[in-house]
Amino acid sequence: MSEKKINIGIVVGEFHYDITENMMKKAIEHAEFLGCNVLDIVKVPGSFDMPLAIKRLLSKSEIEGVVCIGAVITGDTDHDQIVAQHAARKMVDLSLEFDKPVSLGVSGPGMTRMEAIERIEDFARRSVESVVKMIRRLAKII
């Protein structure tokens, strides 16, 4: 007996798109490997801009969870800390508000460009797996 296909959405930050585009491709590939339907992909300017797109996806009854893909790379200031902290906090808030999982596949803060490149596949894969596991586990306790 196979489990029903899980329907997910993906939100991708376009800032550092050379990195996030590859993360998105890996996430889609892994979602398909896990038997998920990727119903919608929304591209936003950056990780800080994700919450509104996440909220819109979570509002759709057919979307069971949202995978977030982004890269927050360190610079000369602490801006990366602010972006990552506020984006992550809002992702958690939206997950609780809509009672659906939202994964944090945003690399950083404090990460160099080279570190972000090295972690493309790992962050993408783990972000998808997190949403899938939560959907399946929560379905058992409802």
VMD Tcl script that builds the backbone (N, CA, C; Angstrom):
set m [mol new atoms 426]
animate dup $m
set s [atomselect $m all]
$s set {name element resname resid chain x y z} {
  {N N MET 1 A 0.840 -1.179 0.000}
  {CA C MET 1 A 0.000 0.000 0.000}
  {C C MET 1 A 0.885 1.241 0.000}
  {N N SER 2 A 0.708 2.101 -0.964}
  {CA C SER 2 A 1.528 3.306 -1.031}
  {C C SER 2 A 0.773 4.481 -0.413}
  {N N GLU 3 A 1.546 5.420 0.121}
  {CA C GLU 3 A 0.953 6.608 0.720}
  {C C GLU 3 A 0.501 7.554 -0.383}
  {N N LYS 4 A -0.512 8.364 -0.070}
  {CA C LYS 4 A -0.988 9.318 -1.061}
  {C C LYS 4 A 0.090 10.356 -1.331}
  {N N LYS 5 A 0.062 10.911 -2.524}
  {CA C LYS 5 A 1.032 11.946 -2.881}
  {C C LYS 5 A 0.766 13.204 -2.064}
  {N N ILE 6 A 1.822 13.809 -1.622}
  {CA C ILE 6 A 1.750 15.041 -0.842}
  {C C ILE 6 A 1.871 16.219 -1.798}
  {N N ASN 7 A 1.039 17.220 -1.594}
  {CA C ASN 7 A 1.049 18.417 -2.425}
  {C C ASN 7 A 1.758 19.553 -1.691}
  {N N ILE 8 A 2.837 20.035 -2.298}
  {CA C ILE 8 A 3.603 21.102 -1.664}
  {C C ILE 8 A 3.762 22.295 -2.608}
  {N N GLY 9 A 4.134 23.404 -2.005}
  {CA C GLY 9 A 4.526 24.589 -2.744}
  {C C GLY 9 A 5.963 24.914 -2.392}
  {N N ILE 10 A 6.615 25.642 -3.251}
  {CA C ILE 10 A 7.999 26.051 -3.012}
  {C C ILE 10 A 8.092 27.562 -3.206}
  {N N VAL 11 A 8.750 28.232 -2.253}
  {CA C VAL 11 A 9.032 29.659 -2.373}
  {C C VAL 11 A 10.548 29.801 -2.491}
  {N N VAL 12 A 10.984 30.530 -3.514}
  {CA C VAL 12 A 12.418 30.668 -3.804}
  {C C VAL 12 A 12.809 32.137 -3.814}
  {N N GLY 13 A 13.832 32.461 -3.038}
  {CA C GLY 13 A 14.386 33.811 -3.064}
  {C C GLY 13 A 15.327 33.959 -4.254}
  {N N GLU 14 A 15.171 35.046 -5.010}
  {CA C GLU 14 A 16.014 35.242 -6.193}
  {C C GLU 14 A 17.347 35.927 -5.876}
  {N N PHE 15 A 17.486 36.467 -4.684}
  {CA C PHE 15 A 18.773 37.055 -4.319}
  {C C PHE 15 A 19.796 35.925 -4.285}
  {N N HIS 16 A 20.931 36.103 -4.924}
  {CA C HIS 16 A 21.935 35.037 -5.099}
  {C C HIS 16 A 21.334 33.896 -5.926}
  {N N TYR 17 A 20.656 34.269 -7.020}
  {CA C TYR 17 A 19.908 33.298 -7.819}
  {C C TYR 17 A 20.780 32.214 -8.430}
  {N N ASP 18 A 22.052 32.480 -8.641}
  {CA C ASP 18 A 22.928 31.417 -9.126}
  {C C ASP 18 A 22.968 30.259 -8.127}
  {N N ILE 19 A 22.783 30.556 -6.873}
  {CA C ILE 19 A 22.758 29.529 -5.828}
  {C C ILE 19 A 21.343 28.990 -5.646}
  {N N THR 20 A 20.373 29.889 -5.498}
  {CA C THR 20 A 19.013 29.443 -5.178}
  {C C THR 20 A 18.331 28.719 -6.332}
  {N N GLU 21 A 18.697 29.047 -7.559}
  {CA C GLU 21 A 18.128 28.319 -8.698}
  {C C GLU 21 A 18.539 26.845 -8.642}
  {N N ASN 22 A 19.801 26.611 -8.313}
  {CA C ASN 22 A 20.266 25.220 -8.183}
  {C C ASN 22 A 19.614 24.534 -6.992}
  {N N MET 23 A 19.413 25.273 -5.899}
  {CA C MET 23 A 18.716 24.711 -4.741}
  {C C MET 23 A 17.287 24.329 -5.121}
  {N N MET 24 A 16.619 25.203 -5.878}
  {CA C MET 24 A 15.254 24.943 -6.307}
  {C C MET 24 A 15.192 23.678 -7.169}
  {N N LYS 25 A 16.102 23.554 -8.117}
  {CA C LYS 25 A 16.121 22.370 -8.983}
  {C C LYS 25 A 16.310 21.097 -8.165}
  {N N LYS 26 A 17.231 21.145 -7.206}
  {CA C LYS 26 A 17.469 19.978 -6.340}
  {C C LYS 26 A 16.250 19.678 -5.481}
  {N N ALA 27 A 15.579 20.727 -4.989}
  {CA C ALA 27 A 14.388 20.535 -4.163}
  {C C ALA 27 A 13.270 19.880 -4.976}
  {N N ILE 28 A 13.052 20.346 -6.185}
  {CA C ILE 28 A 12.014 19.765 -7.050}
  {C C ILE 28 A 12.337 18.301 -7.338}
  {N N GLU 29 A 13.572 18.047 -7.668}
  {CA C GLU 29 A 14.030 16.681 -7.959}
  {C C GLU 29 A 13.793 15.768 -6.754}
  {N N HIS 30 A 14.144 16.257 -5.565}
  {CA C HIS 30 A 13.995 15.432 -4.357}
  {C C HIS 30 A 12.516 15.250 -4.001}
  {N N ALA 31 A 11.724 16.286 -4.196}
  {CA C ALA 31 A 10.282 16.175 -3.935}
  {C C ALA 31 A 9.664 15.100 -4.821}
  {N N GLU 32 A 10.030 15.096 -6.084}
  {CA C GLU 32 A 9.521 14.079 -7.007}
  {C C GLU 32 A 10.002 12.692 -6.599}
  {N N PHE 33 A 11.251 12.585 -6.166}
  {CA C PHE 33 A 11.797 11.316 -5.683}
  {C C PHE 33 A 10.995 10.790 -4.497}
  {N N LEU 34 A 10.553 11.707 -3.632}
  {CA C LEU 34 A 9.778 11.325 -2.448}
  {C C LEU 34 A 8.290 11.140 -2.758}
  {N N GLY 35 A 7.910 11.322 -4.013}
  {CA C GLY 35 A 6.526 11.112 -4.411}
  {C C GLY 35 A 5.612 12.286 -4.141}
  {N N CYS 36 A 6.155 13.488 -4.150}
  {CA C CYS 36 A 5.353 14.692 -3.909}
  {C C CYS 36 A 4.955 15.345 -5.225}
  {N N ASN 37 A 3.854 16.053 -5.180}
  {CA C ASN 37 A 3.452 16.919 -6.276}
  {C C ASN 37 A 3.861 18.341 -5.900}
  {N N VAL 38 A 4.663 18.973 -6.721}
  {CA C VAL 38 A 4.998 20.378 -6.515}
  {C C VAL 38 A 3.942 21.160 -7.296}
  {N N LEU 39 A 2.965 21.697 -6.572}
  {CA C LEU 39 A 1.833 22.347 -7.217}
  {C C LEU 39 A 2.112 23.782 -7.626}
  {N N ASP 40 A 3.000 24.437 -6.906}
  {CA C ASP 40 A 3.248 25.851 -7.192}
  {C C ASP 40 A 4.660 26.225 -6.769}
  {N N ILE 41 A 5.305 27.042 -7.586}
  {CA C ILE 41 A 6.616 27.608 -7.260}
  {C C ILE 41 A 6.487 29.114 -7.386}
  {N N VAL 42 A 6.807 29.808 -6.307}
  {CA C VAL 42 A 6.728 31.265 -6.292}
  {C C VAL 42 A 8.129 31.816 -6.068}
  {N N LYS 43 A 8.557 32.677 -6.976}
  {CA C LYS 43 A 9.860 33.325 -6.845}
  {C C LYS 43 A 9.645 34.730 -6.290}
  {N N VAL 44 A 10.432 35.066 -5.279}
  {CA C VAL 44 A 10.364 36.375 -4.634}
  {C C VAL 44 A 11.760 36.994 -4.678}
  {N N PRO 45 A 11.864 38.313 -4.476}
  {CA C PRO 45 A 13.179 38.951 -4.574}
  {C C PRO 45 A 14.248 38.356 -3.639}
  {N N GLY 46 A 13.890 38.068 -2.395}
  {CA C GLY 46 A 14.872 37.524 -1.464}
  {C C GLY 46 A 14.195 36.831 -0.294}
  {N N SER 47 A 14.988 36.313 0.623}
  {CA C SER 47 A 14.463 35.568 1.769}
  {C C SER 47 A 13.550 36.422 2.644}
  {N N PHE 48 A 13.873 37.692 2.786}
  {CA C PHE 48 A 13.064 38.587 3.606}
  {C C PHE 48 A 11.667 38.765 3.015}
  {N N ASP 49 A 11.523 38.554 1.721}
  {CA C ASP 49 A 10.253 38.750 1.023}
  {C C ASP 49 A 9.380 37.495 0.983}
  {N N MET 50 A 9.831 36.416 1.552}
  {CA C MET 50 A 9.119 35.143 1.460}
  {C C MET 50 A 7.782 35.076 2.198}
  {N N PRO 51 A 7.629 35.694 3.362}
  {CA C PRO 51 A 6.406 35.458 4.136}
  {C C PRO 51 A 5.086 35.683 3.418}
  {N N LEU 52 A 4.960 36.719 2.622}
  {CA C LEU 52 A 3.687 36.956 1.929}
  {C C LEU 52 A 3.390 35.839 0.928}
  {N N ALA 53 A 4.396 35.395 0.190}
  {CA C ALA 53 A 4.203 34.288 -0.755}
  {C C ALA 53 A 3.871 32.992 -0.014}
  {N N ILE 54 A 4.534 32.771 1.104}
  {CA C ILE 54 A 4.244 31.584 1.921}
  {C C ILE 54 A 2.791 31.620 2.375}
  {N N LYS 55 A 2.358 32.769 2.851}
  {CA C LYS 55 A 0.979 32.914 3.335}
  {C C LYS 55 A -0.023 32.616 2.223}
  {N N ARG 56 A 0.231 33.129 1.029}
  {CA C ARG 56 A -0.681 32.880 -0.091}
  {C C ARG 56 A -0.746 31.392 -0.429}
  {N N LEU 57 A 0.412 30.723 -0.415}
  {CA C LEU 57 A 0.415 29.281 -0.707}
  {C C LEU 57 A -0.310 28.503 0.391}
  {N N LEU 58 A -0.049 28.838 1.643}
  {CA C LEU 58 A -0.686 28.126 2.746}
  {C C LEU 58 A -2.204 28.330 2.753}
  {N N SER 59 A -2.653 29.427 2.167}
  {CA C SER 59 A -4.092 29.710 2.077}
  {C C SER 59 A -4.808 28.772 1.114}
  {N N LYS 60 A -4.067 28.158 0.219}
  {CA C LYS 60 A -4.662 27.229 -0.747}
  {C C LYS 60 A -4.916 25.882 -0.061}
  {N N SER 61 A -6.138 25.403 -0.150}
  {CA C SER 61 A -6.493 24.161 0.545}
  {C C SER 61 A -5.705 22.952 0.042}
  {N N GLU 62 A -5.329 22.968 -1.228}
  {CA C GLU 62 A -4.616 21.806 -1.780}
  {C C GLU 62 A -3.141 21.754 -1.396}
  {N N ILE 63 A -2.578 22.855 -0.914}
  {CA C ILE 63 A -1.173 22.898 -0.487}
  {C C ILE 63 A -1.088 22.399 0.955}
  {N N GLU 64 A -0.287 21.359 1.170}
  {CA C GLU 64 A -0.158 20.762 2.498}
  {C C GLU 64 A 1.050 21.274 3.269}
  {N N GLY 65 A 1.994 21.895 2.581}
  {CA C GLY 65 A 3.180 22.431 3.227}
  {C C GLY 65 A 3.987 23.228 2.224}
  {N N VAL 66 A 4.889 24.056 2.746}
  {CA C VAL 66 A 5.686 24.927 1.885}
  {C C VAL 66 A 7.170 24.749 2.192}
  {N N VAL 67 A 7.940 24.581 1.133}
  {CA C VAL 67 A 9.404 24.496 1.197}
  {C C VAL 67 A 9.952 25.874 0.839}
  {N N CYS 68 A 10.823 26.406 1.682}
  {CA C CYS 68 A 11.423 27.714 1.425}
  {C C CYS 68 A 12.894 27.528 1.051}
  {N N ILE 69 A 13.293 28.163 -0.038}
  {CA C ILE 69 A 14.647 28.046 -0.559}
  {C C ILE 69 A 15.247 29.444 -0.684}
  {N N GLY 70 A 16.392 29.645 -0.057}
  {CA C GLY 70 A 17.054 30.939 -0.146}
  {C C GLY 70 A 18.494 30.857 0.330}
  {N N ALA 71 A 19.220 31.938 0.109}
  {CA C ALA 71 A 20.613 32.020 0.550}
  {C C ALA 71 A 20.850 33.411 1.121}
  {N N VAL 72 A 21.264 33.449 2.378}
  {CA C VAL 72 A 21.599 34.705 3.039}
  {C C VAL 72 A 23.099 34.666 3.314}
  {N N ILE 73 A 23.823 35.427 2.526}
  {CA C ILE 73 A 25.283 35.393 2.577}
  {C C ILE 73 A 25.793 36.598 3.356}
  {N N THR 74 A 26.810 36.366 4.160}
  {CA C THR 74 A 27.359 37.420 5.012}
  {C C THR 74 A 28.021 38.519 4.184}
  {N N GLY 75 A 27.951 39.719 4.708}
  {CA C GLY 75 A 28.585 40.871 4.054}
  {C C GLY 75 A 29.413 41.642 5.062}
  {N N ASP 76 A 29.558 42.920 4.822}
  {CA C ASP 76 A 30.371 43.756 5.701}
  {C C ASP 76 A 29.630 44.223 6.946}
  {N N THR 77 A 28.311 44.034 6.974}
  {CA C THR 77 A 27.499 44.449 8.120}
  {C C THR 77 A 26.758 43.242 8.673}
  {N N ASP 78 A 25.908 43.476 9.660}
  {CA C ASP 78 A 25.098 42.399 10.242}
  {C C ASP 78 A 23.746 42.249 9.541}
  {N N HIS 79 A 23.611 42.819 8.368}
  {CA C HIS 79 A 22.351 42.769 7.632}
  {C C HIS 79 A 21.871 41.326 7.427}
  {N N ASP 80 A 22.799 40.414 7.171}
  {CA C ASP 80 A 22.424 39.018 6.960}
  {C C ASP 80 A 21.746 38.420 8.193}
  {N N GLN 81 A 22.181 38.842 9.373}
  {CA C GLN 81 A 21.577 38.357 10.622}
  {C C GLN 81 A 20.120 38.802 10.729}
  {N N ILE 82 A 19.883 40.062 10.414}
  {CA C ILE 82 A 18.532 40.628 10.498}
  {C C ILE 82 A 17.607 39.938 9.504}
  {N N VAL 83 A 18.057 39.808 8.268}
  {CA C VAL 83 A 17.243 39.179 7.224}
  {C C VAL 83 A 16.882 37.754 7.623}
  {N N ALA 84 A 17.851 36.971 7.997}
  {CA C ALA 84 A 17.614 35.562 8.313}
  {C C ALA 84 A 16.731 35.396 9.543}
  {N N GLN 85 A 16.983 36.168 10.589}
  {CA C GLN 85 A 16.197 36.029 11.814}
  {C C GLN 85 A 14.731 36.384 11.600}
  {N N HIS 86 A 14.479 37.482 10.916}
  {CA C HIS 86 A 13.092 37.899 10.715}
  {C C HIS 86 A 12.354 36.988 9.744}
  {N N ALA 87 A 13.022 36.539 8.708}
  {CA C ALA 87 A 12.391 35.622 7.762}
  {C C ALA 87 A 12.054 34.300 8.451}
  {N N ALA 88 A 12.991 33.763 9.206}
  {CA C ALA 88 A 12.774 32.485 9.887}
  {C C ALA 88 A 11.640 32.599 10.904}
  {N N ARG 89 A 11.615 33.682 11.640}
  {CA C ARG 89 A 10.565 33.862 12.646}
  {C C ARG 89 A 9.179 33.897 11.998}
  {N N LYS 90 A 9.066 34.605 10.898}
  {CA C LYS 90 A 7.768 34.709 10.233}
  {C C LYS 90 A 7.358 33.372 9.621}
  {N N MET 91 A 8.328 32.586 9.151}
  {CA C MET 91 A 8.013 31.261 8.618}
  {C C MET 91 A 7.378 30.386 9.693}
  {N N VAL 92 A 7.938 30.440 10.883}
  {CA C VAL 92 A 7.392 29.664 11.998}
  {C C VAL 92 A 5.994 30.166 12.358}
  {N N ASP 93 A 5.830 31.480 12.423}
  {CA C ASP 93 A 4.520 32.056 12.739}
  {C C ASP 93 A 3.455 31.612 11.738}
  {N N LEU 94 A 3.797 31.625 10.453}
  {CA C LEU 94 A 2.841 31.228 9.417}
  {C C LEU 94 A 2.511 29.739 9.496}
  {N N SER 95 A 3.501 28.936 9.801}
  {CA C SER 95 A 3.275 27.506 9.957}
  {C C SER 95 A 2.251 27.250 11.064}
  {N N LEU 96 A 2.410 27.940 12.173}
  {CA C LEU 96 A 1.480 27.778 13.291}
  {C C LEU 96 A 0.109 28.369 12.974}
  {N N GLU 97 A 0.077 29.506 12.297}
  {CA C GLU 97 A -1.186 30.154 11.947}
  {C C GLU 97 A -2.040 29.272 11.032}
  {N N PHE 98 A -1.402 28.614 10.057}
  {CA C PHE 98 A -2.145 27.817 9.083}
  {C C PHE 98 A -2.157 26.323 9.402}
  {N N ASP 99 A -1.452 25.929 10.451}
  {CA C ASP 99 A -1.390 24.530 10.866}
  {C C ASP 99 A -0.867 23.633 9.744}
  {N N LYS 100 A 0.136 24.147 9.036}
  {CA C LYS 100 A 0.793 23.406 7.959}
  {C C LYS 100 A 2.293 23.643 8.084}
  {N N PRO 101 A 3.113 22.652 7.765}
  {CA C PRO 101 A 4.559 22.827 7.894}
  {C C PRO 101 A 5.156 23.766 6.847}
  {N N VAL 102 A 6.122 24.536 7.316}
  {CA C VAL 102 A 6.927 25.422 6.471}
  {C C VAL 102 A 8.378 25.126 6.832}
  {N N SER 103 A 9.184 24.770 5.849}
  {CA C SER 103 A 10.572 24.416 6.155}
  {C C SER 103 A 11.519 25.577 5.876}
  {N N LEU 104 A 12.602 25.587 6.602}
  {CA C LEU 104 A 13.612 26.636 6.498}
  {C C LEU 104 A 14.798 26.121 5.694}
  {N N GLY 105 A 14.689 26.207 4.378}
  {CA C GLY 105 A 15.788 25.816 3.490}
  {C C GLY 105 A 16.574 27.036 3.055}
  {N N VAL 106 A 16.777 27.939 3.989}
  {CA C VAL 106 A 17.516 29.174 3.712}
  {C C VAL 106 A 18.885 29.034 4.357}
  {N N SER 107 A 19.919 28.990 3.539}
  {CA C SER 107 A 21.268 28.876 4.085}
  {C C SER 107 A 21.710 30.227 4.642}
  {N N GLY 108 A 22.508 30.189 5.685}
  {CA C GLY 108 A 22.969 31.413 6.331}
  {C C GLY 108 A 22.193 31.631 7.606}
  {N N PRO 109 A 22.435 32.699 8.300}
  {CA C PRO 109 A 23.376 33.792 8.040}
  {C C PRO 109 A 24.793 33.396 8.426}
  {N N GLY 110 A 25.698 34.323 8.230}
  {CA C GLY 110 A 27.095 34.084 8.577}
  {C C GLY 110 A 27.791 33.121 7.633}
  {N N MET 111 A 27.236 32.949 6.463}
  {CA C MET 111 A 27.766 31.993 5.507}
  {C C MET 111 A 28.408 32.737 4.335}
  {N N THR 112 A 29.545 32.254 3.916}
  {CA C THR 112 A 30.195 32.840 2.743}
  {C C THR 112 A 29.541 32.292 1.479}
  {N N ARG 113 A 29.813 32.931 0.360}
  {CA C ARG 113 A 29.291 32.446 -0.926}
  {C C ARG 113 A 29.755 31.005 -1.172}
  {N N MET 114 A 31.019 30.713 -0.908}
  {CA C MET 114 A 31.542 29.364 -1.134}
  {C C MET 114 A 30.842 28.343 -0.237}
  {N N GLU 115 A 30.602 28.695 1.018}
  {CA C GLU 115 A 29.881 27.785 1.916}
  {C C GLU 115 A 28.451 27.547 1.427}
  {N N ALA 116 A 27.814 28.590 0.933}
  {CA C ALA 116 A 26.450 28.446 0.405}
  {C C ALA 116 A 26.438 27.522 -0.804}
  {N N ILE 117 A 27.417 27.664 -1.669}
  {CA C ILE 117 A 27.509 26.792 -2.856}
  {C C ILE 117 A 27.719 25.339 -2.431}
  {N N GLU 118 A 28.570 25.132 -1.447}
  {CA C GLU 118 A 28.862 23.773 -0.976}
  {C C GLU 118 A 27.642 23.101 -0.343}
  {N N ARG 119 A 26.703 23.897 0.135}
  {CA C ARG 119 A 25.539 23.359 0.849}
  {C C ARG 119 A 24.258 23.340 0.013}
  {N N ILE 120 A 24.346 23.632 -1.265}
  {CA C ILE 120 A 23.157 23.700 -2.123}
  {C C ILE 120 A 22.300 22.443 -2.001}
  {N N GLU 121 A 22.876 21.309 -2.280}
  {CA C GLU 121 A 22.097 20.070 -2.299}
  {C C GLU 121 A 21.587 19.701 -0.913}
  {N N ASP 122 A 22.415 19.856 0.103}
  {CA C ASP 122 A 22.034 19.488 1.457}
  {C C ASP 122 A 20.847 20.318 1.957}
  {N N PHE 123 A 20.901 21.637 1.783}
  {CA C PHE 123 A 19.805 22.487 2.248}
  {C C PHE 123 A 18.520 22.203 1.478}
  {N N ALA 124 A 18.616 22.011 0.188}
  {CA C ALA 124 A 17.433 21.728 -0.631}
  {C C ALA 124 A 16.793 20.406 -0.216}
  {N N ARG 125 A 17.589 19.384 -0.095}
  {CA C ARG 125 A 17.080 18.057 0.260}
  {C C ARG 125 A 16.455 18.054 1.657}
  {N N ARG 126 A 17.150 18.636 2.623}
  {CA C ARG 126 A 16.640 18.642 3.994}
  {C C ARG 126 A 15.358 19.461 4.129}
  {N N SER 127 A 15.253 20.531 3.361}
  {CA C SER 127 A 14.067 21.367 3.430}
  {C C SER 127 A 12.830 20.602 2.945}
  {N N VAL 128 A 12.978 19.870 1.863}
  {CA C VAL 128 A 11.870 19.055 1.342}
  {C C VAL 128 A 11.544 17.939 2.328}
  {N N GLU 129 A 12.551 17.251 2.805}
  {CA C GLU 129 A 12.335 16.138 3.729}
  {C C GLU 129 A 11.623 16.589 4.997}
  {N N SER 130 A 11.950 17.756 5.482}
  {CA C SER 130 A 11.323 18.286 6.690}
  {C C SER 130 A 9.821 18.454 6.495}
  {N N VAL 131 A 9.429 19.074 5.390}
  {CA C VAL 131 A 8.005 19.278 5.122}
  {C C VAL 131 A 7.294 17.942 4.958}
  {N N VAL 132 A 7.867 17.033 4.203}
  {CA C VAL 132 A 7.244 15.732 3.958}
  {C C VAL 132 A 7.080 14.954 5.263}
  {N N LYS 133 A 8.117 14.910 6.072}
  {CA C LYS 133 A 8.038 14.185 7.351}
  {C C LYS 133 A 6.973 14.785 8.262}
  {N N MET 134 A 6.930 16.107 8.332}
  {CA C MET 134 A 5.935 16.755 9.193}
  {C C MET 134 A 4.516 16.469 8.706}
  {N N ILE 135 A 4.280 16.534 7.424}
  {CA C ILE 135 A 2.947 16.265 6.883}
  {C C ILE 135 A 2.532 14.838 7.237}
  {N N ARG 136 A 3.420 13.895 7.011}
  {CA C ARG 136 A 3.103 12.486 7.274}
  {C C ARG 136 A 2.913 12.223 8.765}
  {N N ARG 137 A 3.744 12.814 9.589}
  {CA C ARG 137 A 3.639 12.565 11.034}
  {C C ARG 137 A 2.421 13.254 11.643}
  {N N LEU 138 A 2.130 14.456 11.181}
  {CA C LEU 138 A 0.962 15.164 11.705}
  {C C LEU 138 A -0.336 14.478 11.282}
  {N N ALA 139 A -0.339 13.861 10.115}
  {CA C ALA 139 A -1.531 13.155 9.642}
  {C C ALA 139 A -1.889 11.998 10.581}
  {N N LYS 140 A -0.920 11.464 11.269}
  {CA C LYS 140 A -1.150 10.336 12.176}
  {C C LYS 140 A -1.726 10.755 13.513}
  {N N ILE 141 A -1.591 12.038 13.864}
  {CA C ILE 141 A -2.073 12.465 15.182}
  {C C ILE 141 A -3.321 13.340 15.123}
  {N N ILE 142 A -3.861 13.491 13.936}
  {CA C ILE 142 A -5.069 14.332 13.813}
  {C C ILE 142 A -6.291 13.557 14.180}
}
mol reanalyze $m
mol bondsrecalc $m
mol representation Tube
mol addrep $m
